[in-house]
Amino acid sequence: MNRRTKIIASIGPTSTSDAVLKDMIEAGMDVARINLSHGTVDDGLEVFHRIRSVSESLNKNVGIMADLPGPKVRIGKLTESVELEPNAEILLSPDDGPSTGERFTVDYSGLLTDVRVGDRLAIGDGSIIIQVSDHAGDALKARVLYGGTVQGSPGLHIPSDRLKLSTPTPHDLKLLDAFVEAGVDMVAISFVRSAHDIRRVGTEPAPRGPLIVAKIETRAAVDNLDGIIAASGAVMVARGDLGAECSIEELPHLQKDIIARCIALGRPAITATQMLESMITAPSPTRAEASDVANAVFDGTSAVMLSAETAIGRDPARVVSTMATIAERADENFDYAGWAHQIKRDRLSEPQSVDAAVTDVMTMATWRAASEMGVKAILCISRSGFTVRAIARFRPEAKIIGFSPELRTVRQLSMSWGATPVKIDRISDNEVAVGDAMRMARDEGHIRSGDIVAVLGGSTATIGATDTLRMARCP
């Protein structure tokens, strides 16, 4: 069985060259993430065009996701790394200037009024924790509870219910305009709290616009999850900031619940943060990290994401290859039948629109037919990718081949579980489309002559619903 769980890799200083990007794509990168928290918009666009150029030269379908910074609070840049020892005292002051070892500047003007004595704040990935102990004039005094090395300009996590900042920010919207114009496939929105934040993005629905990925990293987002999922094209479990907002023992359960609810509604779910963190410097992951990746697959995640491992790591391609190997092995042991029955139970018991009900019934019928008849592949003909994502919810063991005339849809499907996207010239009437899809799938080696396949799509009479299923033998 080929790998079904997709891999998103962050591009950074050690992975922007053509040679490294080529190696990462060949190692299994399905989606490249550009983190716009660092560098200028021109820097980001240069990386975007380089990824496009390299992937096209390899004739590989690689999606590109722009990750907007959102209302991220950061510590002013340190000229050299600082070691924070437990019980040490530091000052936090609202300022845009550089930081020192004793006084950390923070680029949030409301720091002194919104942060209270007793608050615990996390630095960077959350491994360094400080607690505000007092006000000190134009600064806050804080004591280091859990120390570590601070370098560069790391984030400072302030409880989201205190921040008087909106998502997306004006800066986010400027970045968004530039990347939409460039043709980006997906856009991740940081620090989402409600469906209203997603609606404020204002782009055209996919595939005319990018697929909107809501990052779940605040307590408010967890509380408003169903609305956020419904308003989004995909969801990311951003475990770094979410782990700072919630208790550590709650995080694994939130991960499972978010993924299950997301997939049930036909949206791809991404699991992110510290998946193979040790491989920033080490040639292989820890046993716990390997188990974490496999368990994310068993949770039903559509894609697993690499962050610093490929952005600043020693060997980005090796990290991608390692992730691919672990995910592929986990895919082999995934509980396909159990997952489908869970989706059937959870999704079909909810009240739905007519189009959603039609899609649910048809995709469940397709999954059942594919399972009982030993279908080799499910061929989905879709302009928007909706049909592909709808059948992928059931995690069929048969291959999923997604045909679309929209290039952006093809690239967006690079993030959908189990989907092999194929570009076609147009969607013909049903009889012609079925024959064309089978011949193309056969010629590209996805199926063989004589294989039984299921062909799934939507008729023009019911836009927004998947309502047509045909079983056929490949010529």
C-alpha positions in Angstrom: 0.0 0.0 0.0 1.3 3.4 -0.9 1.3 6.2 1.7 -2.1 7.7 2.2 -1.3 10.3 4.9 0.1 13.5 3.4 3.2 15.4 4.5 3.5 19.2 4.8 7.0 20.5 5.2 8.0 24.1 6.3 10.5 25.9 4.1 13.2 27.9 5.7 16.9 28.9 5.6 18.2 25.4 5.2 15.6 24.3 2.6 15.2 27.1 0.1 17.7 26.0 -2.4 16.6 24.3 -5.6 18.7 21.2 -4.8 17.2 20.8 -1.3 13.6 21.4 -2.5 14.1 18.8 -5.2 15.3 16.3 -2.6 12.4 17.1 -0.3 9.8 16.6 -3.1 11.4 13.3 -4.1 11.5 12.2 -0.5 7.7 12.7 -0.2 6.8 16.3 0.5 3.2 16.8 -0.7 2.7 20.4 0.5 5.3 23.2 1.1 4.5 25.6 3.9 5.8 29.2 3.8 5.9 30.7 7.3 5.2 34.4 6.8 6.1 35.2 10.4 9.7 35.7 9.2 11.1 37.8 6.4 9.4 40.2 4.0 6.6 39.6 1.6 9.2 39.7 -1.3 11.2 37.0 0.5 8.1 34.8 0.8 7.1 35.3 -2.8 10.6 34.4 -4.0 10.4 31.1 -2.1 6.9 30.6 -3.5 8.1 30.9 -7.1 11.1 28.7 -6.5 8.9 25.9 -5.1 6.6 26.2 -8.1 9.6 26.1 -10.5 11.2 23.1 -8.9 8.0 21.1 -8.6 7.0 21.8 -12.2 10.5 20.8 -13.4 10.0 17.4 -11.7 6.4 17.2 -13.0 5.2 16.8 -9.4 2.0 18.1 -7.9 3.1 20.0 -4.8 0.7 22.3 -3.0 1.9 25.5 -1.4 0.5 26.9 1.8 1.1 30.4 3.0 0.9 30.6 6.8 -0.1 34.1 8.0 1.5 35.3 11.2 -1.7 36.5 12.8 -1.6 38.5 16.1 1.6 36.9 17.2 3.4 38.6 20.1 7.1 38.4 19.8 10.1 39.3 21.9 12.5 41.8 20.4 15.5 40.4 18.6 18.4 39.2 20.8 21.9 39.9 19.4 23.1 36.7 21.0 21.5 33.7 22.7 20.5 34.0 26.4 20.3 31.2 28.9 17.4 31.7 31.3 18.0 29.9 34.6 15.2 28.7 36.9 14.2 31.4 39.5 16.0 34.2 37.5 14.1 37.5 37.2 13.7 39.3 33.9 11.8 42.4 32.8 9.2 42.6 30.0 8.6 46.0 28.4 6.3 47.0 25.6 8.8 48.2 22.9 9.9 47.5 19.3 13.6 47.7 20.1 16.1 44.9 20.7 16.1 42.7 23.8 18.9 42.1 26.3 19.5 39.3 28.7 17.9 41.2 31.6 15.2 43.1 29.7 13.0 41.6 27.0 11.1 44.0 24.8 7.7 42.8 23.6 5.9 44.1 20.5 2.6 44.4 22.1 1.5 47.9 23.3 -1.2 46.5 25.7 1.3 44.4 27.7 1.1 46.3 30.9 -2.7 46.5 31.0 -3.7 43.1 29.6 -1.2 40.9 31.4 -1.7 40.4 35.1 0.4 39.4 38.1 0.3 35.7 38.4 0.0 35.0 34.6 2.2 32.3 33.2 3.7 33.1 29.8 5.4 30.7 27.4 8.4 31.6 25.3 9.1 30.0 21.9 7.7 26.5 21.6 6.5 26.5 25.2 9.4 24.8 26.8 10.4 28.0 28.7 7.8 29.3 31.2 7.9 32.5 33.1 5.4 33.9 35.6 4.6 37.6 36.1 5.4 38.6 39.7 5.0 42.4 39.8 4.7 45.7 37.9 7.9 47.6 37.7 7.1 51.1 36.3 7.2 50.8 32.5 7.8 47.0 32.6 6.6 43.8 34.1 8.8 41.7 36.4 8.7 38.0 35.8 10.3 34.9 37.4 11.6 32.0 35.3 9.8 28.8 36.3 11.3 26.6 33.6 14.4 27.8 31.9 16.2 27.3 28.6 18.0 29.0 25.8 16.3 32.0 24.1 17.6 33.2 20.8 16.5 35.3 17.8 13.0 36.8 18.1 10.8 34.1 19.6 7.1 34.3 20.3 5.7 35.2 23.7 2.4 33.3 24.4 -0.1 35.5 26.2 -3.5 33.9 27.0 -5.7 34.5 24.0 -8.6 35.8 26.1 -6.4 38.7 27.2 -5.2 39.8 23.8 -7.0 42.7 22.2 -5.9 41.8 18.7 -8.1 40.6 15.8 -7.5 37.9 13.3 -6.6 38.3 10.5 -4.5 41.4 11.2 -4.1 44.3 8.7 -0.6 42.9 8.0 -2.1 39.5 7.4 -4.5 40.9 4.8 -1.7 42.6 2.9 0.3 39.4 2.8 -2.9 37.5 1.8 -3.5 39.9 -1.2 0.1 39.3 -2.5 -0.1 35.6 -2.3 -3.6 35.3 -3.7 -2.4 37.3 -6.7 0.6 34.9 -7.0 -1.8 31.9 -7.1 -1.2 30.3 -3.7 -3.1 27.1 -3.1 -3.8 27.3 0.6 -3.7 30.0 3.3 -3.4 29.2 7.1 -5.1 31.7 9.4 -3.4 31.9 12.8 -5.1 32.4 16.2 -8.6 31.8 15.0 -11.2 32.2 17.7 -14.5 31.9 15.8 -16.0 31.4 12.4 -16.2 35.2 12.1 -12.4 35.3 11.9 -12.5 33.0 8.9 -15.2 35.1 7.2 -13.1 38.2 7.6 -10.5 36.7 5.3 -12.8 37.6 2.4 -11.2 35.5 -0.4 -13.3 33.8 -3.1 -14.3 30.2 -2.2 -11.9 27.5 -3.4 -11.0 26.7 -6.0 -11.4 30.3 -7.3 -9.5 31.3 -4.2 -7.1 29.5 -1.9 -8.3 26.7 0.5 -8.5 28.4 4.0 -6.9 26.5 6.8 -8.0 27.4 10.3 -5.3 26.9 12.9 -6.8 25.7 16.2 -4.5 27.1 18.8 -6.7 28.9 21.3 -9.2 27.9 23.9 -11.9 30.0 22.1 -11.3 28.0 18.9 -11.9 24.7 20.7 -15.1 26.1 22.2 -16.3 27.3 18.7 -14.9 24.4 16.8 -17.9 23.2 14.8 -18.6 26.7 13.4 -14.9 27.2 12.5 -14.8 23.8 10.7 -17.9 24.7 8.7 -16.5 28.0 7.6 -13.0 26.6 6.7 -11.6 24.5 4.0 -9.3 22.6 6.4 -8.2 22.7 10.0 -4.7 22.5 11.6 -4.2 21.2 15.2 -1.4 23.7 16.1 -0.2 21.9 19.2 2.4 24.5 20.3 0.2 27.4 21.2 -2.8 25.1 21.9 -0.6 23.3 24.4 0.1 26.6 26.1 -3.6 27.4 26.4 -4.7 24.0 27.6 -3.4 21.6 30.2 -0.8 19.2 28.8 -2.9 16.1 29.8 -5.8 17.5 27.8 -3.9 18.1 24.6 -3.9 14.5 23.2 -7.7 14.2 23.7 -8.3 17.6 22.0 -6.2 16.4 19.1 -8.3 13.3 18.6 -11.6 15.1 19.0 -10.6 18.0 16.6 -9.4 15.5 13.9 -12.6 13.3 14.2 -15.0 16.3 14.0 -13.0 17.8 11.1 -12.9 14.7 9.0 -16.6 14.0 9.7 -17.4 17.3 8.0 -15.3 16.5 5.0 -12.4 18.8 5.8 -8.7 17.8 5.8 -7.1 17.8 9.3 -3.5 18.6 9.8 -1.5 17.6 12.9 1.4 20.0 13.6 4.2 20.9 16.0 7.3 19.0 17.3 6.5 15.8 15.4 10.2 15.0 14.7 11.8 17.9 16.6 15.0 16.0 17.5 15.8 15.7 13.8 16.6 19.4 13.7 20.1 18.1 14.7 19.9 14.3 15.0 19.9 11.9 12.0 16.9 9.9 13.4 13.9 10.7 15.6 13.3 9.6 19.2 11.1 6.5 19.7 8.4 8.8 21.2 8.4 11.0 18.1 8.0 8.0 15.8 5.1 6.9 18.0 3.6 10.4 17.9 3.5 10.4 14.1 2.0 6.9 13.9 -0.6 7.8 16.5 -1.6 10.9 14.6 -2.2 8.6 11.6 -4.3 6.3 13.8 -6.2 9.4 15.0 -7.3 9.9 11.3 -5.2 12.9 10.5 -5.1 13.8 6.8 -1.6 15.3 6.9 1.3 15.6 9.3 3.4 18.7 9.4 7.1 19.4 9.8 8.1 22.8 11.1 11.6 23.7 12.3 12.7 20.2 11.4 12.8 21.1 7.7 13.0 24.9 8.0 16.3 25.1 10.0 17.1 21.4 10.4 20.4 19.8 9.4 19.0 17.5 6.7 15.4 18.5 5.6 15.1 15.8 2.9 16.1 13.0 5.4 13.4 14.3 7.8 10.7 14.2 5.1 11.9 10.7 4.1 11.7 9.5 7.8 8.2 11.0 8.2 7.1 9.3 5.0 8.4 5.9 6.1 6.7 6.1 9.5 3.4 7.4 8.1 3.3 4.7 5.4 3.9 1.9 7.9 1.1 3.4 10.1 -1.2 3.6 7.1 -0.9 -0.2 6.7 -2.2 -0.7 10.2 -5.0 1.9 10.2 -8.4 0.7 11.3 -10.2 1.4 7.9 -13.4 -0.5 8.7 -13.7 0.9 12.2 -13.1 4.5 11.1 -15.7 4.3 8.4 -18.3 3.0 10.8 -17.4 5.8 13.2 -18.0 8.4 10.5 -21.2 6.8 9.5 -22.4 6.8 13.1 -21.3 10.4 14.0 -22.0 12.2 10.7 -25.2 10.6 9.5 -26.9 11.1 12.9 -26.6 14.9 12.6 -29.2 17.1 11.0 -28.0 18.2 7.5 -29.0 20.2 4.4 -30.4 18.2 1.5 -27.1 18.5 -0.5 -25.1 17.3 2.5 -27.5 14.4 3.1 -27.3 13.4 -0.6 -23.5 13.5 -0.5 -23.3 11.5 2.8 -25.5 8.8 1.5 -23.7 8.5 -1.9 -20.2 8.5 -0.4 -21.2 5.9 2.2 -22.7 3.8 -0.6 -19.5 4.2 -2.5 -17.4 3.1 0.5 -19.6 0.1 1.1 -19.6 -1.0 -2.6 -15.8 -0.5 -2.8 -15.3 -2.6 0.3 -17.7 -5.5 -0.7 -16.7 -5.7 -4.3 -12.9 -5.3 -3.9 -12.8 -2.2 -6.0 -9.3 -1.2 -7.0 -9.9 2.5 -7.2 -12.5 5.2 -6.6 -12.3 7.7 -9.5 -13.7 11.1 -8.4 -14.6 13.7 -11.0 -14.8 17.1 -9.4 -14.4 20.7 -10.2 -13.9 21.9 -6.6 -12.4 18.8 -5.0 -15.5 18.5 -2.8 -16.3 14.9 -4.0 -12.7 13.8 -3.3 -12.8 15.2 0.3 -16.2 13.7 0.8 -15.2 10.1 0.0 -11.9 10.5 1.8 -13.7 10.9 5.1 -14.5 7.2 5.0 -10.8 6.3 4.6 -11.5 3.6 1.9 -8.8 1.0 1.3 -9.2 1.5 -2.5 -7.1 4.2 -4.2 -8.7 7.6 -4.5 -8.0 9.3 -7.9 -9.3 12.9 -8.1 -9.8 14.3 -11.6 -10.4 18.1 -12.0 -10.1 20.6 -14.8 -9.1 23.3 -12.2 -5.3 23.4 -11.6 -5.7 25.0 -8.2 -8.1 22.1 -7.2 -5.5 19.6 -8.3 -2.9 21.4 -6.1 -5.3 21.7 -3.2 -5.9 18.0 -3.3 -2.3 17.4 -2.5 -3.3 17.8 1.2 -6.3 15.4 1.1 -5.8 12.0 2.6 -5.3 9.2 0.1 -6.0 11.4 -3.0 -3.9 11.2 -6.2 -4.9 14.4 -8.1 -5.0 14.3 -11.9 -5.5 17.4 -14.1 -8.0 16.9 -17.0 -9.0 19.3 -19.7 -12.7 19.5 -19.0 -15.6 17.6 -17.4 -17.7 16.0 -20.1 -21.2 14.5 -19.8 -21.3 11.5 -17.5 -20.9 8.7 -20.1 -17.9 10.3 -21.7 -16.4 11.5 -18.4 -16.4 7.9 -17.0 -14.6 6.5 -20.0 -12.1 9.3 -20.1 -11.3 8.9 -16.4 -10.8 5.1 -16.6 -8.5 5.4 -19.6 -6.4 8.2 -18.0 -6.1 6.2 -14.7 -5.1 3.1 -16.7 -2.6 4.9 -18.9 -1.0 6.6 -15.8 -0.6 3.2 -14.1 -3.2 3.7 -11.3 -5.4 0.8 -12.5 -5.2 -2.1 -15.0 -7.5 -3.3 -17.7 -10.2 -5.5 -16.1 -10.1 -3.8 -12.7 -13.5 -2.9 -11.2 -13.6 0.8 -10.3 -16.2 3.1 -8.7 -16.7 6.4 -10.5 -18.1 9.2 -8.3 -19.2 12.7 -9.1 -21.9 15.3 -9.1 -24.5 16.1 -11.8 -25.0 19.6 -13.0 -28.6 19.4 -11.6 -27.4 19.3 -8.0 -24.5 21.7 -7.7 -22.9 21.2 -4.2 -23.8 17.6 -3.9 -22.1 14.3 -4.9 -25.0 12.4 -6.4 -23.7 10.0 -9.1 -22.1 6.6 -8.6 -21.2 4.1 -11.3 -19.5 0.8 -11.0 -17.5 -0.1 -14.1 -14.8 -2.4 -15.4 -11.7 -0.7 -16.8 -11.3 -1.4 -20.6 
